[in-house]
């Protein structure tokens, strides 16, 4: 499977200031596979250690952080001779090893010659708990589900993905309908690697949905396994409320829709846990569209999206015909799906915000800070090219760049640019 993160890992390997690397990401997004694939392609040897499956290894860092002792243990455990120049050390499920995250500091300070990549399920949650984690001693990368370009590359349209990357609009326009069809397919399948691989092999959308439901069940099981007992019921309530929140015309998260009388303090920990676990994507409101955007972030107003659009559709149990055909029965939820798609394509590349006028007369779906500009993005589910809120925003804030993204072809107008939805991931 082709994953863009493999190129980032190659750059990490060549870096002159390389540190042990931590790959974060939700369960089932392919962290273990990408580490092993990178090792297979770039190193003579791969030493793989899973701290969840080996009880003996969980306490290996407890006595001390003596590198020679640790290397001897790893060699015996895997029956592998470690050559620092040609061996990749993979520490999987590192959060299960006591002092495992702290150990990475000592590898960086005392033995920087070793190539080390670590990952784990709900590692983001573990990092939040570990206040002693040494800042500045490790590198980080985040792995998400396959984006639309990766989906194209792995489902037979690698050349079209290349044209998207080049933003070759003359060529892309000729294949507009094909790209729209692939986009609707992506809406249903999403980007979870196991699901995409199954579709490539079997071309069976019923099996796709079964796999998505199994992943969702696994996530819900993780709530009880990893989250504090007192927070688990609230995590479940937030999780179950996601689709209803997105189905609203105004997709701002409303606590009262989870439970009557609910307040922020009741569910803040639950939301933070889901964000740290990588299961939901949080987009805050910007009170004022000024530089830098994070200085004007409204912490109390936000939208929540799921980690993957295919899983969102599985939660809603939406029939494939609704998504693969130009169907009008979804109403507001079609807009939610489209915002979910745009968020999923842009969030890994840039920080996202949204904006509303103080009197709620206008809303911009997403704001991006790019090259010292604040760029508004209005999202349209189909080919509706009205852009009243975008026009108001441009006039009020003298914005020089404005983007509308829709199912329509690329076109540049006097005050805005229409980007086809299938190309939105290549704008920044």
N, C-alpha and C positions, 0 to 999 in steps of 0.2 A: 504494500500500500504506500502511496506517495503522501508524505506529510511535510509541510513547510518547515516544521521545527527541526527536521534533520539538517537543513542548511544552517540554521542557527547553531546547532550543536557542532558542526564543522568549524564555524567561526570561533566558538568557545575553545575548541581543541587547539587552534592556532594562536590564541591570544597570549601575549607575552606576560600578562598579569592574571593568568588563569587561577581561579579559586575552585574549591569543591562546589559542585553545582547541585542545586535543589530544583527539581521539576514539580511544580504544583499543578493541581487540576482535579476536577471531580472524579469520582470512581467511574471506571469504564470508558474514559476518554482515550485510553491507549498509552498510558505512561510507561508501563512495563515493556510493551512491544517496541516503542520508539527507542527506549534505552538499549534494548538488546539488538535492534536493527542497526542502530548507530555503531555499537560495538562490533558487530559482525562485519560491517562495511569498512570501518576505519582503524581497527586494531587487529593485531595477530591473535590476541587472547582476550577473552571476556571472563571475568570472575564475578559470578552472580550470587549475591547473598540475600536471602529473604528472611527478615527478622521476625516475621509472623509465623512462618512455618517451622522454624527451628528454635525450640525452647532453649537449647544450649547457647545460642548466639545472643539471646536477649540480654544477658548479663555480662557480655564480653567487655563492655566499657566500664563496668562498675569498679574494678580494682584500681585501675589507673588508665592513663592515655599513652602508655609507652608504645610507640609506633612499631618497634621491632617485635614486641610481644604480639601485638595485634596482627601484624603481617604473617607471623608464624602460624597463628591460629587460623587465619583465613586460608592460608596455603594448605594446611592439614584438612580443614573442613571441606575444601573443594578439590583437593588433590591436584592443585595447580601451582606451578612455580610462577611467582609474580615478577615480571620484568617491568620496572616502572615506566620505561619508554614505550612499551608495546602492549601494555595490559590496561584494560578499562575495568575499574572496580565499580560494580553496581550495588548500591545499598537500597534494596527495596523494602517497603513497609518500615522505614527507619524509625517512625514514631513508636514502634513497638519495642525498640531497644532502649533500655534505661540509659540515659546520658548519650544516646546515639547522635542527636543533633549537636550537642556540645562537642562531641569528638571531632566533628568536621573542622572546628577551629584549630585543633592541634595538628590535624593533617595539613592545614594551610600554613601554620606557623613553623612546624617542625619537619614536615615532609612534603613540600609543595610539588615535588617531582611526580607524585602519584596523580593519575587521572581518576577522579571520583565523581559519580553522579548518584544522587539520592532522590528517592520519591516515596510516596506512600498514600494510602487512602485517607482522606480527610486530614491531610498534612497541614492544611491551612488552619484547622482547628487546633492541632497540636502546637503549632507555632504561636498561636495566641496564648495558650496556656503557659508556655515556657518563657517566663520573663527573663531568664538568664541567658537566653539565646544570644550569641555574640554577633552583634551587628557589624557588617563590613568584612566578615571573614568568609562569606560564601557568595556565590552568584545565584541568581534566581531566573527561572523561565516558567512561563505558564502555558499549559497545554489545554486547548479547548476541543470540542467536537470539530469534525471536518467542516471548514467553511465551504461556500459554494464553489470556489475555484478548485479546492481539493476534491470536492465531489465530482466536478467535471473531469479532472485529471484521472480519477479512478474509475470512471464509468464510460470511458471511450471517447472523451472529447478533450483530450489534452491540448490539441492545437487551438481549439476555441478558448480554452483557459489562457493560453499564451497571448492570444489576441486581446483578451480582456485586460491582461496585465499591461500590454502595450497601449491600451485605450485606442485601438485602431477602429474608430467608429465607422469608417466606410465599409470595412469587412464585416463588422459586427451587425450592422444594419441588414446586410444580406441574410444573416442567420438569426434575425430577431425572433421569429416564431419558434424556431428550434430551441433557442435559449429560454424563451418563456415556458415552453413545455418542460424543459429540464428543471427550471425553477419551481414549477408546480410539483414536480416529482420530488424535489428536495424538500419542499414544504411538508410532504407526507413522510418521507424517509428520514429526513434530518441528517445529522452528522456523526452519530455515535458509531465508532469504527466497526463494532461487531455487526450492527444493523446494516451498514453500507456493504460490508463484505458479504453478508448473507444475501442481500439483494443482487449483488454482482454475480454470485454463484447460482442463485435459484430463480431470480426475477419473479418472486412471489410476494405480493404485498400483504397477504394474510399472515405469512410467516414473519414479515417485517413487524407487523403490529404485535404479534405474540412476543417477539424479542423485546420490543419497547416496553410492553407491560411487565416483563420479567425484570428489566432494568429498574423500572419505577418501584416494583416490589422490593428489590434489593436496596434501593435508596431508603424506603420507609423502614426496612429492617435495621438499617444503619442508625436511624434516629435512636432506637432503643439501645443499640449496642454501644454507641460512642458518645451520645449527648448526656448531660447531667439529667438524672431522673426527674427532677422538678421542672425541667424545661421541655421534656419530651412531649407532653400533651399540647403545649403551646406551639411547638414546631409543627406538629401534625395539623393544628388548626390553620396556621399560616400556609402550609403546603397545600392543604385542601381548598383554601380560599383563593389561591393564585388565579385560577382560571376565571372565577367570578369577578375578581378585580379587573382583569384584563378585558372582560366582556363589556365593561362600562364604556360609555362614550368618552368620559373623562377617566383616564387610566391611572390617575393619582391614587396611591394606596390609601384606603380608608380603614382605620382600625375598627370602627363600628360595624363594618361589614363582616368582620371575623366573628365577632360576638357582641351582642348588644351591650353598650356601655363600656366597651373596651377602650383602653388608653395606651398611649405610646409606651409608657413604662411597663405595661403588662406584657408586651410582645417584642420589645427591643432586643432582648437577649436571643429570642428565638430567631428573629430575622438575621441578626449578626452571625449566628451559628450557621444558618443556611448559606449566607454569603461567604463565610470563611470556608465552608465545605465545598464551595464552587458550584452549588446546586442552583443558585439563583443569581441573577445579575441585577445590580441596583443602580438606578439612574436618578440622581438628585436634581431638584429644580435649582436653576440659577436665578437669584432674585433680580439681578441686573446683568445684562450682557456686556460686561466690561472685562478687560484684562487685569489680572489673570482670573479666569472663571472660578477657580477653586476658592478664591477669596470672597466670592459672592454666593457660595453654595448655601442653600436652605436645607439644613439637616432634617427638618421636620416634614418636608414635602418630597416625595420620591415615587418612582414607579418601580415595580419588580417584574422581571422577566425570568423565564426558565432558562436553564443552561442550553437547552436544545429544542428547536422548533418541532422536530419529529416527536419528541416526548410530550410536548405541549398538546399536540394533536391527539396523541394516545390518551392523555388524561381526559380530553374532551370526547374521546371515542368517535372522532369524525370519520365518516365514510370516505373512502378514496375518491369516489365520484365527485364529492363536493369540492375537493381540493384540485383534482386533476382536470376538471372542466371549469369553464367560466360560469360559475354558479352564483346566483344572486341571493340565496337564502341565508347566508351567514350574517348579513347586516353588519353590526358593529364589530363582531368578532373577526371578520375578515380584515378590518383595520388593525386589530390587535395582533393577528398573525403577521401582518406585514411589518408592524413595528418590531415584533419579536425577531423577524428575519434581519431587519436593518441593524438592530441592537447587536445581534449575534455576529454579524459581519464586521461591525465597527469597533465594538468594545475591546477586542484583543489588540487593536491598533492605536486607539486613542481614547482619552477619557470623554465620557458622554454626559451631557446635561440636557435638561429641557427648560422651556420658559413659558410662563403665562403672564398675560397682562394683569395688572392689579384688580381690574374690574371683571376679569375672566372673559373679556370680549374676544380674546385671541390667544392661541397657543401654538408654539413651535415644538414639533415632536422631539427634535434633538438639536442641541447646540454643540459645536466642536471648536476648540481653540487650535488653530493651525496657522503656522508662520505669521504670528502676531496679528491674526485676524480672528474675529468671532464669526463663524459660518453657521447660519441657520439652515436646517434641513427639514423640509416638509415631506411627509410620507403619504403616498396615495396607494390604495390597495389595487386599483385597476388603472384605467386610462383617464380618470377624472383629473382634468388639468386646472381646475380652479385653485387659486392659491391666495385667498383673501388674507389669512393670517400672515403669510409670508410677505405679502405686499405691505401690510401695515408695519411689520417689523423692519423691513428695508427702509421704508420712509421715515420711521421714528428714529432709527439708530444709524441711518446713513450707511447701511451695510453695502460693501462693494462686491461681495460674493454671496450668492444665495442659491441653494440647491433644492430642487423638487425631484423626488425619486418616485417613479411609477412604472407601470407596465408599458408605457409609451417609449418610442425610440428616442435616441439621443437628439437633443436640439438645444441650441444656445440662443437665447432671446436677449433682449436689451438689458434686462435687469435680473434674469435668473437663468440657470442651466438645468434642463431636465436630464437626469441620469437614469437610464433604465435600472430597475431594481436589481437585475442580475449583475450589474456592474458597480453597485454602490460600494462594495468592499475594496475597490481599487482607487477610490477618490483620494484617499489620504495615504 
